[in-house]
Structures are given as C-alpha cells and as structure tokens.
Amino acid sequence: MTPAMTAEREIRLSFSTAGEVHDGLERAVDALINTAAADANCGILVTRHEPGTYTVALDESVPFGQTHEALAA
C-alpha cells in the first residue's frame, strides 16, 4: 500500500494486492474521522479511480457522520 496525504482532507491510496484494500481503506477513513468531526459539515467519500487506486476524502456532498462510495468515470 502506498498512501499520500494531501492537505489533511484527502488521502490517495495505491494497493498492489486485493488483500490490502479493505484494511487500507478502513485505516484511511479512520484517519479522516477526527478531521470530519472537527469540521462537522461534511462526510467521507471513498472513490475508486481504477483497480488498486482509491481516494478517501472529506466531501461536503456527503452528510456529516456518513461515508459514501463512488466509482470515478
């Protein structure tokens, strides 16, 4: 897994095996929960860009306290 944090509101992740995905995404969501709670006006959006590449980010279109998933077009 290769994580990259950008501006404490987004984490980009790349995984080399499918077995790493679940735990890696869970850790990234956990890392943003405190920031989301302090902001209190957004939730967390997990976006799959391509196989093995994801972004976990705070997103104002997601209600506070929720995590949504999306596929990039």
Residue pairs with C-beta under 8 A, 6 or more apart in sequence:
1 13
1 14
1 15
1 16
1 20
1 24
2 13
2 14
2 15
3 11
3 12
3 13
3 24
3 28
4 11
4 12
4 13
5 11
5 31
6 12
8 35
9 32
9 35
9 57
9 58
10 55
10 56
10 57
10 58
11 28
11 31
11 32
11 55
11 56
11 57
12 53
12 54
12 55
13 24
13 25
13 28
13 53
13 54
13 55
13 56
14 52
14 53
15 21
15 24
15 52
15 53
15 54
16 52
18 52
21 52
21 54
24 54
25 46
25 54
25 56
28 46
28 54
28 56
29 44
29 46
29 56
29 67
31 56
32 44
32 56
32 57
32 58
33 44
35 58
36 42
36 43
36 44
36 58
36 64
39 58
40 64
41 60
41 64
42 58
42 59
42 60
42 62
42 64
43 58
43 59
43 62
43 63
43 64
43 65
43 66
43 67
43 68
44 56
44 57
44 58
44 59
44 62
44 66
44 67
44 68
45 55
45 56
45 57
45 58
45 59
45 61
45 62
45 67
45 68
45 69
45 70
46 54
46 55
46 56
46 67
46 68
46 69
46 70
47 54
47 55
47 56
47 57
47 69
47 70
47 71
47 72
48 54
48 69
48 70
48 71
48 72
49 55
49 72
50 72
59 68
62 68
